[in-house]
Every structure is written in structure tokens, then in C-alpha cells.
Amino acid sequence: MKKMIYMAFILAMGSANGSLEKIDVFQGQWQEGWEGIDKKVEGDLSIFGEQGIFRSTSPYYGYATEQSFSFGSAGRPKPIEGSVFLGVNGDGNQSTFTFNQPVTRFGGYWAFTSCCASAPYITFEAYTASGELIDTLTYRHDEKKFGAMMQWVGFESSKAMGSVVLKSDFFVADALQIAP
């Protein structure tokens, strides 16, 4: 049974283009568990059963295991499903999830470390397929309370999303979900 621990909602900055609302765990039409990715990825990575693309400005991303990824004193993240998860390392990192078909729901399990300037915060920027900013949400990972344990972060958009840009230095993710 999965533990459903929710990340604290910190900031919702409204925009004239639409809105994002935090939502509970949902079963998406497409899922990404990272089980089929190589140890280190360079360039674009096909995700969600070829329904999207993941890319990162970090030179170091790919699959990670509990033994290969550590948040120092906060501990080692554990996969939510399967045996691997996505791990991204890099100061000032920007990662983009681009969808082949627009979606209105996006979510997954995430953990971040407080080792760097932007951490333990993670910012999600949602964009339409034409590149128009819909809205921005920022969450804070309570490292003292949760350590390296991944927590659910999900949201629903008032407009269809063509991409989601994630800004965080070091993070891990697993069991991602998207839905139209």
C-alpha cells in the first residue's frame, strides 16, 4: 500500500491565462515509472509510452536506485513503484515535460534536497501547446519531516497543457501520471 503523504502547498501565483489547482493522487491515462531508461540519458527521453518527451538542462540525469542516489543527511530516496526512479543533479536545473497531446492533469511523487540555492523548493510552470504560460506553482519539501521520502505533488489546469517546466536543483521523481 502506498503511503500518501502530501507536499505542503507554498505558493500559487495566479495569471490571466489560467490557473493550476493542487489535486490528490489520481490514476492517469498515461504513467511513467522510469523502469526502461538507461543509467544516464543525454538529450530527449521518450516518456509516458511515447506520449511525451522529457529533457533537462542538467548534464546528469537518468535512472537511479536507492543505492545510487543520496540526499546526504536526509537519506536515500526509495522508488514508489518498481526498482528505479528518475534522478536529476544540477544547480539551476530546468527540466521540461512536453506532451504529444495536451493534458489537464499532471502529478507524481517527488523529493528534493536542501543542498542548493533553490532547494527545497520546486517550481512547476504550465504552458499551453503554443507556449503561453498558464500558471506557476511552487512547493516546498519539508526535509526535516520527510527526509528523502518522495511525496505526491499533482495539479489540474484550467487550460490544456502542452508542457510543464520544472525548476529545482536536485530532485527525484517516480510514478508520474498525466490525463487529458
Sequence and secondary structure as in RCSB ss.txt:
>XXXX:A:sequence
MKKMIYMAFILAMGSANGSLEKIDVFQGQWQEGWEGIDKKVEGDLSIFGEQGIFRSTSPYYGYATEQSFSFGSAG
RPKPIEGSVFLGVNGDGNQSTFTFNQPVTRFGGYWAFTSCCASAPYITFEAYTASGELIDTLTYRHDEKKFGAMM
QWVGFESSKAMGSVVLKSDFFVADALQIAP
>XXXX:A:secstr
     B EEEEEE BTTB EEE      SEEE  TT  SS  S EEETTTTEEEEES SEEEEE TTT   GGG 
    SSSS EEEEE TT EEEEEEEEEEEEEEEEEEE TTSSSTTEEEEEEE TTS EEEEEEEE  HHHHTT  
EEEEEEEEEEEEEEEEE SSEEEEEEEEE 
